[in-house]
Amino acid sequence: MTEVAPPVCTTQYKPHPTETMKAAVWMNPWNIELRDVAKPVITEPADAIVHITHNTICGSDLHLYTGDLKDYTRQGMIMGHEAIGFVAEKGTDVKQIEVGDRVLILPIIACGKCSYCERKEFSLCNKTNPSKKMEGQYGYRISGSFGFSDAMGGFPGDQAEYCRVPNADLTCIKVPVATEPKKLLGLVDVTTAAWHGCELAEVGKGDIVGVWGCGAVGLSIQRLAMLRGASKVYAIDKDPNRLKIAETYGMIPIDVVRHPGVSDYILSLQPRGLDCGIEASGFRSTNTTKHLAMRTTGAETDSGDTVHAVLKSTRKGGHVALIGNFFYGTNDFPIGMMMQKGITIRGGYLPAQKYYPQLLDLVQTKYDPSWMFTHDDEFENIAKYYKLFSRHQVPGGLKVCLTTAYGRSIQA
């Protein structure tokens, strides 16, 4: 039964009388602008204000950028959910962090008190997302998230110079001041989402794993799968540069352009099939003319192309995880294949808070996610990088680390 409760967080800024800040705002499809907007203020006792030093663009931000979620996106909405910074102010109920602490801002906003949060299913939080549209579509709401449309609560994002962080004791993670910024920024969302993908697919020692998608998340899943003891990892994509990156990290690259029947090709190499198949390319990924035609004509909104390939490539009794975002509906979903082969399929947003302090310890001892940032620039140029990122044209092929004026001032 759905728990009905008023949202515990205020999702809008209160106007600040004198101060403004720069922020990346959504204007319309394919148009992100850097604008001066009101600096956030504390509106709830559990809030903190974080002065951002570094942020970046996520592949899921492109769903808003390209207009795929235009029904849930407002002009002037502040984008972004991957950032680090220093606590500038805190509300009276904030106990775990202090002004001046360096923090990660986790992408998921959870209450910490509902039955889902008590089970550490923070991304399913029942109280922080007031979206009636999502409830009408799915039957339930999931958690709030920064800068990711009204479907996720309409919270202003952290592609800005400051961010108001609701439920800061749960949403901010205090980190060592001396840690290299890219290591922390790569941990905020990408590494955490990748670890969650491995958890959903139950990747373990000796497993043969296939990962569809060689963006930052897909590559991170591949590397973490090896760290968790996988014996062999296949990297499936159609971007030759990203496939080369996967190969340099010890993966077995498969180019779907060269092998359009990718499932049959994988099964020719692994007749038993994959133990774990992980989809990390998302709902816009189309490799066959059938699904391209359905996406183009509106017959389906979410392509089932890669999901079909993952399920066919996975062994009987295997595990499939969906990490690439899906929102609406697909056609030609191979439900018979899933049922007859006894495959377990799981999906869902990362319950980020669940994996700390474990992942913070991991990146300080065994795993450095800095590799995903193949370019550096100033935050003020973020609009340019939305265009480049959407075309896979960021120098080096992956993500850009953007540093704010404040971040540059403390690095000088």
C-alpha positions in Angstrom: 0.0 0.0 0.0 1.3 3.4 -0.9 2.4 5.5 2.1 0.9 9.0 1.7 2.8 11.8 3.3 3.6 15.4 2.5 7.0 16.0 1.0 9.6 16.7 3.7 11.6 19.0 1.4 10.8 22.3 -0.2 11.7 22.1 -3.9 12.0 25.8 -4.7 14.4 28.5 -4.0 13.3 31.4 -1.9 14.5 34.6 -3.6 17.7 36.1 -2.2 17.4 39.9 -1.9 20.8 40.8 -3.2 22.9 37.9 -4.3 23.0 35.9 -7.5 25.0 33.1 -8.9 25.8 31.5 -12.2 23.9 28.3 -13.1 23.3 26.1 -16.2 19.6 26.3 -16.9 17.3 24.5 -19.4 15.7 26.9 -21.8 14.3 24.5 -24.4 15.4 21.3 -26.2 19.0 21.5 -27.3 19.5 24.8 -25.5 21.3 25.0 -22.1 22.4 28.5 -21.1 24.6 29.8 -18.3 22.6 32.5 -16.5 22.6 34.6 -13.4 19.9 33.3 -11.0 19.1 33.8 -7.4 21.5 32.3 -5.0 19.8 29.6 -2.8 19.0 30.1 0.9 18.2 27.6 3.6 14.4 26.9 3.6 14.3 23.9 5.9 16.2 23.2 9.2 17.8 20.1 7.6 19.2 22.0 4.6 22.7 23.0 3.8 24.1 25.3 1.2 27.1 23.9 -0.6 29.6 26.2 -2.5 30.4 24.2 -5.6 34.0 23.7 -6.7 33.6 21.0 -9.4 30.8 19.5 -11.4 30.2 17.6 -14.6 27.5 16.6 -17.2 25.9 13.1 -16.9 24.6 11.0 -19.8 21.2 11.2 -18.2 21.3 15.0 -18.4 21.1 14.5 -22.2 17.5 13.1 -21.8 16.5 16.6 -20.7 18.9 18.4 -23.1 17.5 16.7 -26.2 13.8 17.1 -25.1 13.0 13.5 -24.5 11.5 14.5 -21.1 10.2 17.9 -22.3 6.8 17.2 -20.6 8.6 17.2 -17.3 11.1 20.0 -17.9 10.6 23.7 -17.2 12.3 26.6 -18.8 14.8 28.0 -16.3 15.3 24.8 -14.4 18.8 24.4 -13.0 20.5 21.3 -14.3 22.9 18.7 -12.9 23.4 16.1 -10.2 27.1 15.5 -10.0 29.1 18.0 -7.9 31.4 18.5 -5.0 32.1 21.5 -2.8 32.3 23.0 0.6 29.5 23.6 3.1 28.8 27.3 3.2 25.8 27.3 5.5 23.7 24.7 7.4 20.4 24.5 9.0 19.8 24.0 12.8 18.9 20.3 12.3 22.1 19.4 10.4 24.4 17.5 12.8 26.7 15.3 10.6 28.5 18.1 8.7 29.9 21.5 9.6 30.4 24.7 7.7 33.8 24.4 5.9 33.6 20.6 5.4 34.3 19.3 2.0 31.4 17.1 0.7 30.0 15.1 -2.1 26.5 15.9 -3.0 24.8 12.6 -3.7 22.2 12.7 -6.6 19.4 11.0 -4.6 17.4 13.0 -2.1 15.9 10.7 0.5 14.1 11.2 3.8 15.8 8.4 5.7 12.6 7.7 7.7 10.1 6.0 5.4 9.8 2.2 5.1 11.9 2.2 1.8 14.7 4.2 3.4 14.6 1.9 6.4 15.4 -0.9 4.0 18.2 1.2 2.5 16.1 1.5 -0.8 16.8 5.3 -0.8 16.1 5.8 -4.5 12.5 4.5 -3.8 12.0 7.0 -1.0 8.3 7.7 -0.6 8.4 11.3 0.8 10.8 13.5 -1.1 9.2 13.6 -4.5 5.9 15.4 -4.8 5.4 14.5 -8.5 1.7 13.6 -9.1 2.6 12.9 -12.8 5.0 10.1 -11.8 2.5 8.7 -9.4 -0.2 8.7 -12.1 2.1 7.0 -14.6 3.8 4.4 -12.4 1.3 4.1 -9.5 4.0 5.3 -7.1 6.6 8.0 -6.8 10.3 7.3 -6.4 12.8 9.6 -4.6 13.6 13.2 -5.5 16.8 14.0 -7.4 18.8 17.1 -8.2 18.3 18.8 -11.5 16.4 16.0 -13.2 12.9 17.3 -14.2 9.7 17.6 -12.4 9.2 13.9 -12.6 12.0 13.6 -9.9 10.6 16.4 -7.8 11.8 19.6 -9.5 14.8 20.1 -7.3 17.2 22.7 -8.6 20.5 21.0 -9.7 24.1 21.5 -8.8 25.5 22.7 -12.2 25.7 26.0 -10.4 28.0 28.0 -8.1 25.8 27.1 -5.0 23.3 24.3 -4.3 20.7 24.0 -1.6 20.9 20.4 -0.3 17.8 19.1 1.4 18.3 16.5 4.2 21.9 17.4 4.2 23.0 14.8 6.8 21.9 12.1 4.4 22.5 13.7 1.1 26.1 15.1 1.8 29.1 12.8 2.4 32.0 14.4 4.2 35.3 13.7 2.4 39.0 14.4 3.1 40.0 17.8 2.0 43.3 16.6 0.5 41.6 14.1 -1.9 42.1 14.9 -5.6 38.9 16.5 -6.9 38.4 14.2 -10.0 38.5 11.2 -7.7 35.7 12.6 -5.7 33.7 13.9 -8.6 33.9 10.5 -10.3 32.6 8.9 -7.2 29.5 11.1 -6.7 27.3 9.4 -9.3 29.1 7.3 -12.0 31.1 5.0 -9.7 28.1 4.6 -7.4 25.7 3.9 -10.2 28.2 1.4 -11.7 28.6 -0.4 -8.4 24.8 -0.6 -8.1 24.7 -2.1 -11.6 27.1 -4.8 -10.4 25.0 -5.4 -7.4 21.8 -5.7 -9.4 23.4 -8.3 -11.7 25.1 -10.0 -8.7 28.5 -9.9 -10.4 30.9 -12.2 -8.5 34.1 -14.2 -8.7 34.5 -16.1 -11.9 31.5 -14.6 -13.7 31.4 -13.9 -17.4 29.9 -10.5 -17.8 28.6 -8.5 -20.8 28.1 -4.7 -20.5 26.2 -2.9 -23.2 27.5 0.7 -23.4 31.0 2.1 -23.0 30.3 5.5 -21.7 31.6 6.5 -18.3 29.0 4.4 -16.5 29.4 1.3 -18.7 33.2 1.5 -18.5 33.0 1.8 -14.8 30.7 -1.2 -14.5 33.3 -3.2 -16.6 36.2 -2.1 -14.4 34.3 -2.7 -11.1 33.2 -6.1 -12.4 36.8 -7.1 -12.8 37.6 -5.7 -9.4 34.8 -7.9 -8.0 36.4 -11.0 -9.5 34.8 -11.4 -12.9 36.8 -13.8 -15.1 35.9 -12.1 -18.4 34.1 -8.9 -19.4 32.7 -8.1 -22.8 32.3 -4.4 -23.7 29.6 -3.9 -26.3 29.2 -0.5 -28.2 29.3 1.1 -31.6 31.7 4.0 -30.8 35.2 2.8 -31.9 37.0 5.3 -29.6 35.2 4.1 -26.5 35.7 0.5 -27.5 39.4 1.2 -27.6 39.3 2.6 -24.1 37.6 -0.5 -22.9 40.2 -2.7 -24.5 43.0 -0.7 -22.8 41.4 -1.7 -19.5 41.4 -5.4 -20.3 37.9 -5.8 -21.6 36.9 -7.8 -24.7 35.5 -5.2 -27.2 32.6 -6.0 -29.5 31.6 -3.5 -32.1 27.8 -3.9 -32.9 28.4 -2.2 -36.3 30.7 -5.1 -37.3 28.5 -7.6 -35.5 24.9 -6.5 -35.9 23.7 -9.9 -34.7 25.6 -9.3 -31.5 23.8 -11.9 -29.4 24.6 -14.7 -31.9 28.2 -13.5 -32.0 28.5 -13.5 -28.2 27.0 -17.0 -28.0 29.5 -18.2 -30.6 32.2 -17.1 -28.2 30.4 -18.2 -25.1 28.1 -21.1 -26.0 26.9 -21.3 -22.3 26.0 -17.6 -22.4 26.8 -14.7 -20.1 26.4 -15.1 -16.3 25.5 -11.4 -16.0 24.2 -9.0 -18.7 24.1 -5.3 -17.9 22.4 -2.7 -20.0 24.1 0.7 -19.6 23.3 2.4 -22.9 19.7 3.7 -22.2 16.4 4.0 -23.9 17.6 5.9 -26.9 20.0 3.2 -28.0 19.0 1.6 -31.3 21.1 -0.8 -33.3 18.5 -2.4 -35.6 16.3 -0.8 -38.2 13.2 -2.2 -36.6 13.7 -0.3 -33.4 15.0 2.8 -35.1 11.8 2.9 -37.1 9.7 2.5 -34.0 11.5 5.3 -32.2 11.3 7.6 -35.2 7.6 7.1 -35.8 6.7 7.2 -32.1 5.6 3.6 -32.0 7.8 3.2 -29.0 9.5 5.8 -26.7 12.0 3.5 -25.1 13.9 1.2 -27.4 14.0 -2.4 -26.4 16.8 -3.1 -28.8 19.7 -3.6 -26.3 17.4 -5.2 -23.7 16.6 -7.9 -26.3 20.3 -8.5 -27.0 21.2 -8.7 -23.3 18.5 -11.2 -22.6 19.4 -13.4 -25.6 23.1 -13.3 -24.7 22.5 -14.3 -21.0 22.5 -17.9 -19.9 19.6 -19.8 -18.5 19.2 -18.7 -14.9 21.4 -15.7 -15.4 21.1 -12.2 -14.1 20.3 -9.0 -16.1 20.5 -5.5 -14.8 19.1 -2.3 -16.4 21.2 0.7 -15.5 20.6 2.8 -18.6 17.5 5.0 -18.0 14.1 3.9 -19.2 11.0 6.0 -18.7 8.0 5.1 -20.7 7.2 2.0 -22.9 8.8 -0.3 -25.4 7.6 -2.7 -28.1 8.9 -6.2 -28.9 10.0 -6.9 -25.4 11.1 -10.6 -25.3 9.0 -11.6 -22.3 8.9 -15.2 -23.4 12.7 -15.4 -23.6 13.0 -14.0 -20.1 10.4 -16.3 -18.6 11.4 -19.5 -20.4 15.1 -19.0 -19.6 14.5 -18.2 -16.0 16.4 -15.0 -16.1 16.3 -12.6 -13.2 16.0 -9.0 -14.4 16.4 -6.0 -12.1 16.6 -2.3 -12.5 16.3 1.0 -10.7 18.1 4.2 -9.8 21.1 4.0 -7.5 20.2 4.0 -3.8 23.4 6.1 -3.4 23.4 6.5 0.4 23.4 2.7 0.8 26.9 2.3 -0.5 28.7 4.8 1.8 31.2 4.7 3.5 32.1 1.5 1.5 32.7 3.3 -1.8 34.6 6.2 -0.3 36.9 3.7 1.3 37.2 1.8 -2.0 38.4 4.9 -4.0 40.9 5.8 -1.3 42.5 2.3 -1.4 41.8 0.2 -4.5 40.0 2.2 -7.2 40.6 5.6 -8.7 37.7 6.8 -10.9 39.7 9.9 -12.1 40.3 8.2 -15.5 36.7 9.0 -16.7 37.6 12.7 -16.9 39.3 13.0 -20.3 39.2 16.8 -20.4 39.2 19.8 -18.0 37.6 23.3 -18.4 35.9 26.1 -16.6 32.3 25.8 -15.4 31.4 28.9 -17.3 31.8 27.0 -20.6 29.3 24.3 -19.7 26.8 25.1 -22.5 29.5 24.3 -25.0 30.1 20.9 -23.4 26.4 19.9 -23.5 26.7 20.1 -27.3 30.0 18.2 -27.4 28.9 15.6 -24.9 25.7 14.9 -26.9 27.9 14.2 -30.0 30.6 12.1 -28.2 33.0 14.9 -29.0 34.4 15.8 -25.6 38.2 15.7 -26.0 39.4 12.3 -25.0 35.9 10.8 -25.6 34.4 10.6 -22.1 33.6 13.3 -19.4 34.7 16.9 -18.8 35.6 18.1 -15.3 34.3 21.6 -14.9 35.8 23.9 -12.2 33.9 26.9 -10.9 35.5 30.3 -10.1 35.5 29.3 -6.4 37.1 26.0 -7.2 39.8 27.8 -9.2 40.4 30.3 -6.5 41.2 27.6 -3.9 43.4 25.6 -6.3 45.5 28.7 -7.1 
